[in-house]
Amino acid sequence: MACPCGRRKPVSPQPGKGYDRGVAAFTSEHRTSWDRDGFVVLRRFVDTGTCTAMTARIVAIAQAQAGGESITPSFVLPETAMRDVAGPAEGRVSKIFNLHRHEPVFREFSRNERLLDLVQALIGPDFDSFLSQFIFKNAGAMGQPWHQDAYYFPFDRQPQIGVWLAVTEATRANGPLWVLPASHREPVHDVVPDRREGTNLGYVEIVDHDMAAATPVLMQPGDLLLFHSHLMHRSTDNEAATMRAAMVYHYTPAGTVDGTEQHFGFKSPNNDFVPVRRGGRTVDAAPG
């Protein structure tokens, strides 16, 4: 596999270029980016107060879990190589899943009307949210190898839409996402298990495709990335002294059949399908 070499210009913050807060529908520029590259970045989509509130709540969840309290239906994926690191509980966490139904601050953002208008422009007026995860990426954490989210989503309908909210700054040093533009046109590729020692549960790697045209997505808190479920992407190791955090949601057309159990042999603990819009109208699905 070719190493990302940064031949393309990084996707960097560009205030005032059509990605300002308040955008509620795809512009022609957004559509061009999506169709050509398989992703689009919206700058300053929310204010930093949302990011602060998310961080405060997720740290409280991590500490509650470490203290023996139940956080069901949410659950923690530990950072394998940092299980024994001293310090606060959140410093040993890789991801916390299942936040979009029960946790108010995360549920509220998953149903943000401006956000849902953007998702609707991509997959139509009837769709559900089905997966949510807060990614800590603490200092020293390993990156995730090249993959397509569709590998983890063996569903009968495609594509799914990933929504990646930068909760902290994403820089070259702290392990940003790298994306391979136009790879959303690829089928789902075969993968091999992540071959590194101390890797996280479930990590796999695409090794049969040239990644030389990859580019990093550099973001500020409140920036938003929308991406196609076939888009090849990775993250690098966090070599900075601070955490690189993001909140990620996934959306799928209503009526999608989850084939995880048939494909992998077990029911996914991550997937919780919550109706979001029907006929272009946001539905009032109460937390279950």
C-alpha positions as CSV (number, residue, x, y, z in Angstrom):
1,M,0.0,0.0,0.0
2,A,1.3,3.4,-1.0
3,C,1.9,5.8,1.9
4,P,-0.2,9.1,1.9
5,C,2.3,11.6,0.6
6,G,0.3,14.8,0.7
7,R,0.5,15.4,-3.1
8,R,-2.9,17.0,-2.9
9,K,-3.4,20.3,-1.0
10,P,-4.7,19.6,2.5
11,V,-8.4,20.3,3.1
12,S,-7.8,23.2,5.4
13,P,-10.0,25.8,7.1
14,Q,-11.1,28.5,4.7
15,P,-13.5,30.9,6.4
16,G,-15.7,32.8,4.1
17,K,-15.6,30.4,1.2
18,G,-19.2,29.2,1.3
19,Y,-19.0,27.0,4.4
20,D,-20.1,29.5,7.0
21,R,-22.6,28.6,9.8
22,G,-26.1,28.9,8.7
23,V,-25.9,26.8,5.5
24,A,-29.0,24.7,5.5
25,A,-28.9,23.1,2.0
26,F,-26.4,22.0,-0.5
27,T,-25.0,24.7,-2.7
28,S,-23.7,23.9,-6.2
29,E,-20.2,24.0,-4.7
30,H,-21.1,21.3,-2.1
31,R,-22.7,19.1,-4.7
32,T,-19.7,19.4,-6.9
33,S,-17.4,18.4,-4.1
34,W,-19.7,15.5,-3.0
35,D,-20.1,14.1,-6.5
36,R,-16.4,14.4,-7.4
37,D,-14.7,13.5,-4.1
38,G,-17.3,11.7,-1.9
39,F,-17.1,14.2,0.9
40,V,-17.7,17.8,1.7
41,V,-16.5,20.1,4.5
42,L,-18.7,22.8,6.1
43,R,-16.8,25.3,8.3
44,R,-18.0,26.7,11.6
45,F,-21.2,24.6,11.3
46,V,-21.8,24.9,15.1
47,D,-20.3,27.2,17.7
48,T,-17.7,25.9,20.2
49,G,-20.3,25.9,23.0
50,T,-21.7,22.7,21.5
51,C,-18.2,21.1,21.5
52,T,-17.7,22.1,25.1
53,A,-21.0,20.6,26.2
54,M,-20.3,17.4,24.3
55,T,-16.8,17.1,25.9
56,A,-18.1,17.7,29.4
57,R,-20.8,15.1,29.1
58,I,-18.6,12.5,27.5
59,V,-15.9,12.9,30.2
60,A,-18.6,12.4,32.8
61,I,-19.8,9.2,31.1
62,A,-16.2,7.8,30.9
63,Q,-15.6,8.6,34.6
64,A,-19.0,7.0,35.6
65,Q,-18.2,3.8,33.7
66,A,-14.7,3.6,35.3
67,G,-16.3,4.1,38.7
68,G,-18.5,1.1,38.2
69,E,-21.8,2.8,37.2
70,S,-23.9,1.5,34.3
71,I,-23.8,3.7,31.2
72,T,-26.1,1.3,29.2
73,P,-26.9,1.5,26.3
74,S,-23.7,3.4,25.7
75,F,-20.5,1.5,26.0
76,V,-16.8,2.2,26.1
77,L,-14.1,0.9,23.7
78,P,-10.8,1.2,25.5
79,E,-7.6,2.3,23.8
80,T,-5.8,-1.1,23.8
81,A,-2.3,0.2,24.1
82,M,-3.2,2.7,26.9
83,R,-5.2,0.4,29.2
84,D,-2.7,0.9,32.0
85,V,-2.0,4.6,31.6
86,A,-2.3,6.5,34.8
87,G,-4.6,9.5,35.2
88,P,-8.3,10.3,34.5
89,A,-10.4,7.5,33.0
90,E,-11.0,9.3,29.8
91,G,-7.3,9.1,29.0
92,R,-7.7,5.4,28.5
93,V,-10.7,5.5,26.2
94,S,-10.7,5.2,22.4
95,K,-14.4,5.6,21.7
96,I,-17.8,5.7,23.4
97,F,-20.7,4.4,21.4
98,N,-24.5,4.6,21.3
99,L,-25.2,8.2,22.3
100,H,-27.7,9.4,19.7
101,R,-30.9,8.0,21.3
102,H,-30.5,8.5,25.1
103,E,-28.0,11.3,25.7
104,P,-29.6,14.7,25.3
105,V,-26.7,16.8,24.0
106,F,-25.8,14.1,21.5
107,R,-29.4,13.4,20.5
108,E,-30.0,17.1,20.0
109,F,-27.2,17.4,17.5
110,S,-28.2,14.3,15.6
111,R,-31.5,16.0,15.0
112,N,-30.2,19.4,14.1
113,E,-32.5,20.7,11.4
114,R,-29.7,22.2,9.3
115,L,-27.8,19.0,9.5
116,L,-30.8,16.9,8.5
117,D,-31.4,19.1,5.5
118,L,-27.9,18.3,4.3
119,V,-28.3,14.6,4.9
120,Q,-31.7,14.7,3.1
121,A,-30.0,16.2,0.0
122,L,-27.8,13.1,-0.2
123,I,-30.1,10.2,0.7
124,G,-33.7,11.5,0.3
125,P,-36.5,12.5,2.7
126,D,-36.8,9.2,4.7
127,F,-33.9,8.2,6.8
128,D,-32.7,7.0,10.3
129,S,-29.7,7.6,12.5
130,F,-28.2,4.3,13.4
131,L,-24.7,4.8,14.9
132,S,-23.0,7.3,17.1
133,Q,-19.5,7.4,18.6
134,F,-17.4,10.0,20.4
135,I,-13.7,9.5,19.4
136,F,-11.1,10.6,22.0
137,K,-7.8,10.1,20.1
138,N,-5.8,10.9,23.2
139,A,-2.1,11.9,23.0
140,G,-0.1,8.8,22.0
141,A,-3.1,7.0,20.6
142,M,-2.7,4.9,17.4
143,G,-4.5,5.9,14.2
144,Q,-7.0,3.7,12.4
145,P,-5.8,2.1,9.1
146,W,-7.3,2.7,5.7
147,H,-10.9,1.4,5.6
148,Q,-14.4,2.1,4.2
149,D,-17.2,2.4,6.7
150,A,-19.4,0.3,4.3
151,Y,-17.2,-2.7,5.3
152,Y,-18.7,-2.4,8.8
153,F,-22.2,-1.8,7.4
154,P,-23.3,-4.9,5.4
155,F,-26.7,-3.3,4.7
156,D,-29.2,-3.8,1.8
157,R,-29.2,-0.1,1.0
158,Q,-26.3,2.2,0.2
159,P,-24.8,4.6,0.8
160,Q,-24.8,5.6,4.4
161,I,-23.8,9.1,5.3
162,G,-21.1,9.8,7.9
163,V,-21.2,13.0,9.8
164,W,-17.9,13.9,11.6
165,L,-18.0,16.9,13.9
166,A,-14.6,18.3,15.0
167,V,-14.9,18.8,18.8
168,T,-11.3,19.9,19.0
169,E,-8.8,21.1,16.4
170,A,-7.6,18.4,14.0
171,T,-4.0,19.2,12.9
172,R,-1.3,17.2,11.1
173,A,0.3,16.4,14.4
174,N,-2.7,15.1,16.4
175,G,-3.9,12.4,14.1
176,P,-6.4,13.9,11.7
177,L,-8.5,12.0,9.2
178,W,-6.9,11.4,5.8
179,V,-9.3,10.8,2.9
180,L,-8.8,9.5,-0.6
181,P,-10.9,11.7,-2.9
182,A,-13.1,9.9,-5.4
183,S,-12.7,6.5,-3.7
184,H,-16.4,6.6,-3.0
185,R,-16.8,5.2,-6.5
186,E,-15.0,2.0,-5.4
187,P,-16.8,-1.2,-4.3
188,V,-16.2,-2.4,-0.8
189,H,-12.6,-3.7,-0.8
190,D,-11.3,-6.8,0.9
191,V,-9.4,-6.1,4.1
192,V,-6.8,-7.7,6.4
193,P,-6.7,-7.4,10.2
194,D,-4.7,-4.5,11.5
195,R,-1.2,-6.0,11.8
196,R,0.2,-3.7,14.4
197,E,0.8,-4.7,18.0
198,G,-1.7,-3.2,20.5
199,T,-4.2,-2.3,17.9
200,N,-7.9,-1.6,18.8
201,L,-10.6,-4.2,18.5
202,G,-12.1,-4.3,15.1
203,Y,-9.5,-2.4,13.1
204,V,-8.9,-3.7,9.6
205,E,-6.9,-2.4,6.7
206,I,-7.3,-2.0,2.9
207,V,-4.0,-3.1,1.3
208,D,-5.0,-3.6,-2.4
209,H,-5.4,0.1,-3.5
210,D,-3.1,3.0,-4.2
211,M,-3.5,5.7,-1.6
212,A,-0.9,8.1,-2.9
213,A,-3.5,10.9,-3.7
214,A,-4.8,11.0,-0.1
215,T,-5.1,14.3,1.7
216,P,-5.5,15.3,5.4
217,V,-8.7,17.0,6.5
218,L,-7.6,19.8,8.9
219,M,-10.4,21.1,11.0
220,Q,-11.3,23.6,13.7
221,P,-13.8,23.0,16.5
222,G,-17.3,23.2,15.1
223,D,-16.3,22.2,11.5
224,L,-18.3,19.4,9.9
225,L,-17.3,16.7,7.5
226,L,-19.9,14.7,5.5
227,F,-18.7,11.6,3.8
228,H,-19.9,8.7,1.7
229,S,-19.7,5.2,3.3
230,H,-17.5,3.9,0.5
231,L,-15.0,6.7,0.9
232,M,-11.5,5.3,1.9
233,H,-10.2,7.1,4.9
234,R,-7.8,6.6,7.8
235,S,-6.4,8.5,10.8
236,T,-2.8,8.8,11.8
237,D,-1.2,8.5,15.3
238,N,-1.7,11.4,17.7
239,E,1.9,12.7,18.1
240,A,0.8,15.9,19.8
241,A,0.4,16.5,23.6
242,T,-3.3,17.0,23.5
243,M,-6.4,15.1,22.5
244,R,-8.0,15.2,19.1
245,A,-11.7,14.6,19.6
246,A,-14.6,14.2,17.2
247,M,-18.3,13.2,17.4
248,V,-19.4,11.0,14.6
249,Y,-22.9,10.0,13.5
250,H,-24.1,7.8,10.6
251,Y,-27.4,8.0,8.7
252,T,-29.1,5.5,6.4
253,P,-32.3,5.4,4.3
254,A,-35.4,4.3,6.2
255,G,-36.2,0.7,5.9
256,T,-32.5,-0.4,5.7
257,V,-32.0,-4.0,6.6
258,D,-29.0,-4.6,8.9
259,G,-27.2,-7.7,7.6
260,T,-24.4,-7.6,10.3
261,E,-25.4,-10.9,12.0
262,Q,-25.6,-12.7,8.7
263,H,-22.3,-11.3,7.4
264,F,-20.1,-11.3,10.5
265,G,-21.9,-13.9,12.6
266,F,-23.0,-11.6,15.5
267,K,-25.4,-8.7,16.0
268,S,-23.7,-5.3,16.1
269,P,-23.8,-3.7,19.5
270,N,-23.1,-0.4,17.8
271,N,-26.2,-0.2,15.7
272,D,-29.4,1.4,17.0
273,F,-31.8,2.5,14.3
274,V,-33.7,5.7,15.3
275,P,-36.2,7.3,12.9
276,V,-35.2,10.8,12.1
277,R,-37.1,12.0,9.0
278,R,-40.2,10.8,7.1
279,G,-41.4,12.6,4.0
280,G,-38.8,15.3,4.7
281,R,-40.3,16.1,8.2
282,T,-38.4,15.4,11.4
283,V,-40.2,12.8,13.4
284,D,-40.6,13.0,17.2
285,A,-39.1,9.6,18.1
286,A,-39.0,9.4,21.8
287,P,-35.9,7.9,23.5
288,G,-36.5,4.1,24.0
